[in-house]
Amino acid sequence: MNQEPIHWIDGLIVAASVVFTIGTGFYFARRQKSSDRYFSGSKNIPSWAIGISIFATLLSSVTFLAYPAAAYKSNWILLVQGLMVPVVLVGLIGFIVPLFRKAIKLSTYEYFERRFGVFARMYSSVAFLLTHFSKMGTVLYLVSIALSSFTHFPVLTVMLVLSIAIITLTVLGGMEAVIWMDVIQGGLLIGGGLLCLGILLFRPEGGPTVALSQAFQMGKIDVGPFNFNFSELTFWVMVVNGAFYALQKYGTDQTIVQRYLAAKSDKDAKHAALIGVVMSVAVWTLFMLIGSLLYVYYHNGTATLPEGISADKVFPLFISTQLPVGAVGLVLAALVAAALASLQSDLNCISAIGIADYYRRLKPNSTDKQQLRMGRILVLVAGVLMMTVAYLYVTWEGEGVLGVVFGLYAIFSAGIVGIFLLGLLSRRANWQGLYIGIAVCILFTAYAVLTTTKIDDTPILDLGKFNFPHHKYMLGVYSHIIVLVVGYIASLFFKSEPADEHLTIYGYIKSKK
C-alpha cells in the first residue's frame, strides 16, 4: 500500500467534499417543517434526480472497492446478480410502484400489516433494521480503513469525521437533502470510475483494443462457470439469487420504496426506478471492467505489484501510485461520496421506520412536530449505533463475534420476499398460514447458517453429510421460497375471507381489462 500520505491538494479535495456535505444539511434544514417533508421530500423533486438517488443508494464504497477486487481475482460472475434486476423489474415495476403509493403512507411494511397483520409488519421491519445496521457498519468500516491507508490518519479519526458528516446532513436536511446529495455523489462516483478506466485503457502499450483483448484472453471478462450446480458459485446460482435480490430491493426495501413516495406521480416514480436500475447496472459493469483491466495492467508488464499483495488492495494501490495529484483526491472523494450516499439514505429510512412502525403506534396522538423531532433523534441514535458496529469491526478486525451476530440476524430476518410474494400473488393466503411459513423458514435458516458457519474450521453445528450442501447465496433464495410455499399450503387449512384484491396483483390485472 501507499507508504506516503497523499498530497495536500488531494487531501484538500477530500476535506472539501465532506465540508460541502455538512453545508448541504444546513441549507436544507430550514425547509424541514413537517415529518412528511422530512421523510418524503417536497414531492417536487424531478424523476431523474430520484432515479440517480436510487442508483447512488444501491451502490456504496463496497461497490467501489469490492467489485474491482472480485473481477481482478476471478471474473464478472458477481455482476450476474445485478443484470437480473432489470429483467425482473421490467415485468413488475408497473404494478409495484402504484401499489405502494396507494397502500402505504411512509413505511414499506405497512403493506405487510394490511395483508397479514401486525406481526408481519414488525417481523419485516425488524429484519430491515437488523440487516441495514450490519450493512452500515460494514460500509463505514471499509471506507474508513481505505481512507486511513491513504491519509495515515487513525482509522477511528476517519470514522468519526465521516460519521459526523453523514449524521449532520441526515439530521438537518431530511430526504430532500439526501436525494440532492445523492445526485452530486453519484456524479463523483461515475467520474472517479471513468477516470480510472481511462488510464487503464490508454496507458498500456497498444491502447484500449489490446487491453480489452487481453482481458478476454485472460478470462477476466466472463460470467461462468455455467454448470448447473448450486453447491458452487455458478452463473445459475447468481441468476436465481439475482431475481430474488431484485424483488427484495425494489419490492421490500424501505430505502427504495421511500423514493417512490417522494415522486410527483406514479409515472415519475416508475421513471425514477428505471433510471436507477439502468445506471446501477452500468456502474456495476464499469467497476467490474476496472478490475479486469487492473489484472491486465499488472500482468502485461505495464506496472508491477508488491509480492504477495491481496486482490482487495490492488485498486487502492493503483489509485495511490498511478494517478496524478488532484486525480487521487477526486477518486478518493468519489469513494467517500459512495459511502455518504448509501449511509445517508439508510439513516433517513431507519428513522422513517422508527416513526411509522413504532413511534406512531406507541404515541398515536403525537403531533407532527413531535414526530419530526423524534425522527431527527432517531437519526442521531441510528448514527451512533452505526459507529458502534463499525468500531466493533475495528476492535475485532472484522472477525469473531460479529460474524456470529450477523449470522443470527440472517436467521431471524429471513424470507421477506416470500412474505411479499405470498401477499401479492394469493388472495387466499392468510396470517395463520404465513406465521407457520415464517416459523419453518426460521428453523431452516438456523440449520443452514449453523451448519455452514465455521469457528476454527469447524461448523457451529456439525451434522456431517447432512450439513447444508449448497452455496451460501442459495440460502436466501430457499428461505423466500419456503415462506411462499409453506405459507400458502398452511393457509388452506384455515378459513378466512379473501384479501382485498387491490392489495394483490389481481386488482392490477382487473384494472387493465
C-alpha positions in Angstrom: 0.0 0.0 0.0 0.9 3.7 -0.2 3.8 4.5 2.2 3.5 8.2 2.0 0.4 10.3 2.9 -1.5 11.8 0.0 -0.6 15.2 -1.4 -2.1 18.1 0.4 -4.1 19.0 -2.7 -5.7 15.6 -2.7 -6.4 15.9 1.0 -8.0 19.3 0.5 -10.3 17.9 -2.2 -11.5 15.1 0.1 -11.9 17.5 3.0 -13.9 19.9 0.8 -16.3 17.2 -0.2 -17.0 16.4 3.4 -17.5 20.0 4.4 -19.8 20.5 1.4 -21.9 17.6 2.6 -22.3 19.2 6.0 -23.1 22.5 4.5 -25.9 21.0 2.3 -27.5 19.7 5.5 -27.6 23.2 6.9 -29.0 24.6 3.6 -32.0 22.2 3.6 -32.6 22.3 7.3 -34.8 25.4 7.1 -37.2 23.7 4.7 -37.9 20.7 7.0 -41.1 21.9 8.7 -43.1 18.7 8.7 -42.4 15.0 9.1 -43.9 14.3 5.7 -41.4 16.6 4.0 -38.6 15.3 6.2 -39.1 11.7 5.1 -40.7 12.0 1.7 -39.2 15.3 0.3 -41.2 18.1 -1.3 -43.0 15.9 -3.8 -41.5 18.3 -6.4 -38.2 16.5 -6.9 -37.8 15.6 -10.6 -37.8 11.9 -11.5 -34.3 12.0 -12.9 -32.9 13.2 -9.6 -34.8 10.4 -7.7 -33.6 7.9 -10.2 -29.9 9.0 -9.6 -30.6 8.8 -5.9 -31.9 5.2 -6.2 -28.7 4.4 -8.1 -26.5 6.1 -5.5 -28.3 4.3 -2.7 -27.9 0.9 -4.3 -24.1 1.5 -4.7 -21.7 2.2 -1.9 -18.0 2.2 -1.2 -18.2 -1.6 -1.1 -19.0 -1.5 -4.8 -16.1 0.9 -5.4 -13.7 -1.4 -3.6 -15.2 -4.9 -3.8 -16.2 -5.1 -7.4 -12.8 -4.4 -8.9 -11.3 -6.8 -6.4 -13.8 -9.5 -7.4 -13.1 -9.1 -11.1 -9.3 -9.0 -10.5 -9.4 -12.2 -8.5 -11.9 -14.1 -10.6 -14.3 -12.7 -13.3 -17.6 -11.0 -13.7 -19.8 -13.7 -12.2 -21.0 -11.4 -9.3 -22.3 -9.0 -11.9 -25.0 -11.5 -12.9 -26.9 -10.6 -9.8 -27.1 -7.0 -10.9 -28.0 -8.0 -14.5 -31.1 -9.8 -13.2 -32.5 -6.6 -11.7 -33.8 -5.0 -15.0 -35.0 -8.4 -16.2 -37.3 -8.8 -13.1 -38.1 -5.1 -12.8 -39.5 -4.6 -16.3 -42.3 -7.0 -15.6 -43.1 -5.8 -12.1 -42.4 -2.1 -11.8 -45.7 -1.1 -13.4 -47.5 -2.8 -10.6 -45.2 -2.4 -7.6 -44.9 1.4 -7.7 -48.7 2.3 -7.8 -49.3 -0.4 -5.2 -47.0 1.2 -2.6 -48.0 4.7 -3.4 -51.7 3.8 -2.7 -51.3 1.2 0.1 -48.8 2.9 2.4 -48.2 6.3 3.9 -44.5 6.0 4.8 -43.3 2.5 5.8 -43.0 -0.2 3.3 -44.0 -2.7 6.0 -47.5 -1.1 6.4 -48.4 -3.2 3.3 -47.4 -6.3 5.2 -49.7 -5.4 8.1 -52.6 -4.7 5.7 -52.2 -8.2 4.3 -51.2 -10.3 7.3 -51.5 -8.3 10.5 -49.2 -6.5 13.0 -46.7 -9.4 13.4 -45.9 -9.5 9.7 -45.1 -5.7 9.8 -43.0 -6.0 12.9 -41.1 -9.0 11.6 -40.3 -7.4 8.3 -39.4 -4.0 9.7 -37.1 -5.6 12.3 -35.5 -7.6 9.5 -34.8 -4.4 7.6 -33.3 -2.7 10.7 -31.0 -5.6 11.5 -29.7 -6.1 8.0 -29.1 -2.4 7.4 -27.3 -1.9 10.7 -24.9 -4.7 9.8 -24.5 -3.2 6.3 -24.0 0.3 7.5 -21.3 -0.7 10.0 -19.6 -2.7 7.3 -19.6 0.2 4.8 -18.3 2.7 7.3 -15.6 0.3 8.5 -14.4 -0.4 4.9 -14.3 3.2 3.7 -12.6 4.3 7.0 -9.9 1.6 6.5 -9.3 2.6 2.9 -9.1 6.4 3.7 -6.8 5.7 6.7 -4.4 3.9 4.4 -4.2 6.9 2.1 -4.2 9.7 4.7 -2.3 8.0 7.5 -4.9 9.3 9.9 -6.1 6.8 12.6 -9.0 4.7 11.4 -11.1 5.8 14.3 -10.4 9.5 13.5 -11.5 9.0 9.9 -14.6 7.1 11.0 -15.6 9.9 13.4 -15.2 12.6 10.8 -17.3 10.7 8.2 -19.9 9.8 10.8 -20.3 13.5 11.8 -20.8 14.5 8.2 -23.3 11.7 7.5 -25.3 12.3 10.6 -25.3 16.1 10.3 -26.6 16.0 6.7 -29.3 13.5 7.5 -30.5 15.1 10.8 -30.8 18.5 9.3 -31.7 18.1 5.7 -34.0 15.1 5.6 -34.8 13.1 2.4 -34.7 16.2 0.2 -31.1 16.9 1.1 -30.3 13.2 0.9 -31.6 12.9 -2.7 -29.8 16.0 -4.0 -26.6 15.0 -2.3 -27.0 11.6 -3.9 -27.1 13.3 -7.3 -23.8 15.0 -6.6 -22.2 12.0 -5.0 -23.4 9.7 -7.8 -21.7 12.0 -10.3 -18.5 11.8 -8.3 -18.7 8.1 -8.3 -19.1 7.8 -12.0 -16.4 10.4 -12.6 -13.9 8.7 -10.4 -14.6 5.3 -12.1 -14.3 6.8 -15.6 -11.0 8.5 -14.7 -9.5 5.2 -13.6 -11.0 3.4 -16.6 -9.4 5.9 -19.0 -5.9 5.4 -17.5 -6.3 1.6 -17.6 -7.4 1.6 -21.2 -5.0 4.2 -22.7 -1.8 4.0 -20.7 -0.8 0.4 -21.7 1.0 -0.1 -25.0 -1.5 -0.8 -27.7 -4.3 1.2 -26.1 -7.9 0.1 -25.5 -8.1 -2.6 -28.2 -5.1 -4.5 -26.9 -6.1 -4.1 -23.2 -9.6 -5.3 -23.8 -8.4 -8.2 -26.0 -6.0 -9.3 -23.3 -8.7 -9.1 -20.6 -10.9 -11.5 -22.7 -7.9 -13.8 -23.3 -7.1 -14.0 -19.6 -10.6 -15.0 -18.8 -11.3 -11.8 -16.8 -14.4 -10.8 -18.8 -16.6 -13.8 -18.3 -19.6 -14.8 -16.2 -19.0 -18.5 -15.9 -18.8 -21.3 -14.8 -22.1 -22.3 -16.4 -22.5 -25.8 -15.0 -25.9 -26.3 -13.3 -24.5 -26.8 -9.8 -26.0 -25.0 -6.7 -23.1 -26.1 -4.4 -20.6 -23.8 -6.1 -20.7 -20.2 -7.2 -22.0 -20.6 -10.8 -23.9 -18.5 -13.3 -27.2 -20.2 -12.4 -26.7 -19.6 -8.7 -26.3 -15.9 -9.4 -29.3 -15.8 -11.8 -31.7 -17.2 -9.2 -30.1 -15.2 -6.4 -30.3 -12.0 -8.6 -34.0 -12.5 -9.3 -34.8 -12.5 -5.5 -32.3 -9.7 -4.9 -34.3 -7.5 -7.4 -37.6 -8.4 -5.7 -36.1 -7.7 -2.3 -34.6 -4.3 -3.1 -37.4 -2.9 -5.3 -40.4 -4.6 -3.5 -39.5 -4.7 0.2 -36.6 -2.3 0.9 -37.5 0.9 2.6 -34.6 2.8 1.0 -36.1 2.3 -2.4 -39.8 2.4 -1.7 -39.4 5.7 0.2 -38.2 7.2 -3.0 -41.3 6.1 -4.8 -43.2 8.2 -2.3 -41.0 11.2 -3.0 -42.0 11.3 -6.7 -44.7 13.7 -8.0 -46.7 10.9 -9.6 -46.8 7.1 -10.3 -45.4 7.8 -13.8 -42.4 9.8 -12.3 -41.8 7.1 -9.7 -41.7 4.3 -12.4 -39.4 6.5 -14.5 -37.1 7.1 -11.5 -37.0 3.3 -10.7 -35.9 2.5 -14.3 -33.3 5.3 -14.3 -31.9 3.9 -11.0 -31.7 0.3 -12.4 -30.1 1.3 -15.7 -27.5 3.5 -14.0 -26.7 0.8 -11.4 -26.1 -1.9 -13.9 -23.9 0.4 -16.0 -21.8 1.4 -13.0 -21.5 -2.2 -11.6 -20.2 -3.1 -15.1 -17.8 -0.2 -15.0 -16.2 -1.3 -11.8 -16.1 -4.9 -12.9 -14.3 -3.7 -16.1 -11.8 -1.7 -13.9 -11.0 -4.9 -12.0 -10.4 -6.9 -15.2 -8.2 -4.2 -16.7 -6.3 -3.9 -13.4 -5.3 -7.6 -13.8 -4.1 -6.9 -17.4 -2.3 -3.7 -16.3 -0.2 -5.5 -13.7 0.3 -8.8 -15.7 1.3 -7.5 -19.1 4.4 -5.5 -17.9 2.8 -2.1 -17.7 3.4 -2.0 -13.9 4.4 -4.3 -11.1 2.8 -5.3 -7.8 4.4 -5.9 -4.4 5.0 -9.5 -3.6 2.0 -11.3 -2.0 -0.5 -8.4 -2.3 -4.1 -9.4 -2.0 -6.7 -8.7 -4.6 -8.6 -6.2 -2.4 -5.6 -4.0 -2.1 -4.7 -3.7 -5.8 -7.2 -1.0 -6.7 -6.2 1.3 -3.7 -2.5 0.7 -4.7 -3.3 1.7 -8.3 -5.0 4.9 -7.1 -2.2 5.9 -4.9 0.7 5.2 -7.3 -0.7 5.6 -10.8 -2.9 8.6 -10.7 -1.6 12.2 -10.8 -2.0 14.7 -8.0 -5.6 16.1 -8.0 -6.9 12.9 -9.6 -6.2 11.0 -6.5 -8.2 13.4 -4.5 -11.1 13.2 -6.9 -11.2 9.4 -6.8 -11.0 9.4 -3.0 -13.8 12.0 -2.9 -15.8 9.6 -5.1 -15.0 6.8 -2.6 -16.2 9.0 0.3 -19.3 10.0 -1.8 -20.2 6.4 -2.4 -20.2 5.8 1.4 -22.1 9.0 2.2 -24.8 8.3 -0.4 -25.5 4.9 0.9 -25.3 5.7 4.6 -27.3 8.9 4.5 -30.2 7.0 2.8 -30.0 4.2 5.4 -30.2 6.6 8.3 -33.2 8.5 7.0 -35.0 5.3 6.2 -34.3 3.7 9.5 -35.7 6.8 11.2 -38.8 6.6 9.0 -39.3 3.0 10.0 -38.9 4.0 13.6 -41.6 6.7 13.3 -44.1 4.9 11.1 -43.9 1.4 12.6 -43.2 2.1 16.3 -43.4 5.8 17.5 -46.9 6.4 15.9 -48.1 3.1 17.3 -46.9 3.9 20.8 -48.0 7.6 20.7 -50.9 7.7 18.3 -51.9 11.2 19.4 -48.4 12.7 18.8 -48.3 15.9 16.8 -46.4 16.3 13.5 -43.9 18.5 15.3 -43.2 15.8 17.8 -42.8 13.2 15.1 -40.3 15.4 13.2 -38.3 16.0 16.4 -38.3 12.2 17.2 -37.3 11.4 13.6 -34.2 13.5 14.0 -33.4 11.9 17.4 -33.7 8.5 15.8 -31.3 9.5 13.0 -28.8 10.5 15.7 -29.3 7.3 17.6 -29.0 5.2 14.4 -25.8 7.0 13.5 -24.3 6.2 16.9 -25.3 2.6 16.6 -23.7 2.6 13.1 -20.5 3.9 14.5 -20.6 1.3 17.3 -20.9 -1.6 14.8 -18.0 -0.2 12.8 -16.0 0.3 16.0 -16.5 -3.4 16.8 -15.2 -4.3 13.4 -12.1 -2.3 14.1 -11.7 -3.8 17.6 -12.2 -7.4 16.3 -10.6 -6.7 12.9 -13.8 -7.7 11.2 -13.8 -11.2 12.6 -15.0 -13.2 15.6 -18.2 -12.5 17.5 -19.5 -10.0 14.9 -19.7 -12.8 12.3 -21.8 -14.9 14.6 -24.1 -12.0 15.4 -24.7 -11.3 11.8 -25.4 -15.0 11.3 -28.1 -14.7 13.9 -29.5 -11.7 12.1 -29.8 -13.9 9.0 -31.8 -16.5 10.9 -34.3 -14.1 12.3 -34.8 -11.9 9.2 -35.2 -14.5 6.5 -38.0 -14.9 4.0 -39.1 -11.2 3.5 -39.5 -11.6 -0.3 -41.6 -14.8 0.4 -43.9 -12.7 2.5 -44.2 -10.1 -0.2 -44.9 -12.6 -2.9 -47.4 -14.5 -0.8 -49.4 -11.3 -0.2 -49.0 -10.3 -3.8 -49.9 -13.5 -5.6 -52.6 -15.0 -3.4 -55.8 -13.7 -2.1 -56.3 -17.0 -0.3 -53.1 -16.6 1.9 -53.8 -15.6 5.5 -51.9 -14.6 8.6 -52.1 -18.1 10.1 -50.5 -19.8 7.1 -47.9 -17.0 6.9 -46.8 -17.4 10.5 -46.4 -21.1 10.0 -44.3 -20.4 6.9 -42.1 -17.9 8.9 -41.6 -20.5 11.7 -40.5 -23.1 9.2 -38.2 -20.6 7.5 -36.5 -19.6 10.7 -35.9 -23.2 11.6 -34.5 -24.0 8.1 -32.3 -20.8 8.1 -31.0 -21.7 11.6 -30.0 -25.1 10.4 -28.3 -23.8 7.2 -26.4 -20.9 9.0 -25.3 -23.1 11.9 -24.1 -25.9 9.7 -22.1 -23.6 7.4 -20.7 -21.0 9.8 -17.3 -22.2 11.0 -15.3 -21.4 14.1 -11.7 -22.7 13.8 -12.7 -24.6 10.6 -15.5 -26.5 12.4 -19.2 -25.8 11.8 -21.0 -24.5 14.9 -23.5 -27.4 14.3 -21.7 -30.2 12.5 -24.2 -32.8 11.1 -21.7 -34.3 8.8 -23.2 -35.2 5.4 -26.4 -33.5 6.5 -24.9 -30.1 6.6 -26.4 -27.5 4.3 -24.9 -28.6 0.9 -25.4 -25.6 -1.3 -23.6 -22.3 -1.8 -24.4 -19.6 0.8 -26.1 -17.4 -1.8 -28.8 -20.0 -2.2 -29.8 -19.8 1.5 -31.7 -16.5 0.9 -33.4 -18.0 -2.1 -34.6 -21.1 -0.3 -35.8 -19.0 2.7 -38.1 -16.9 0.5 -39.4 -20.0 -1.3 -40.1 -21.8 2.0 -42.2 -18.8 3.3 -44.1 -18.7 0.0 -44.8 -22.4 -0.5 -45.3 -23.4 3.2 -47.3 -20.2 3.9 -49.7 -20.9 1.0 -50.2 -24.5 1.8 -50.7 -23.8 5.5 -53.2 -21.1 4.7 -55.5 -23.7 3.1 -56.1 -25.2 6.5 -57.6 -22.0 7.9 -60.8 -20.3 6.9 -60.5 -16.6 6.0 -62.1 -14.1 3.8 -60.1 -13.4 0.5 -57.8 -10.4 0.8 -58.7 -7.1 -0.8 -57.9 -7.6 -4.5 -56.3 -4.1 -4.6 -53.6 -5.4 -2.3 -52.7 -8.2 -4.8 -51.7 -8.5 -8.4 -55.3 -9.4 -9.3 -56.6 -5.9 -8.7 -53.9 -4.6 -11.1 -54.9 -7.2 -13.7 -58.6 -6.3 -13.3 -57.9 -2.6 -13.8 -56.1 -3.3 -17.1 -59.0 -5.2 -18.6 
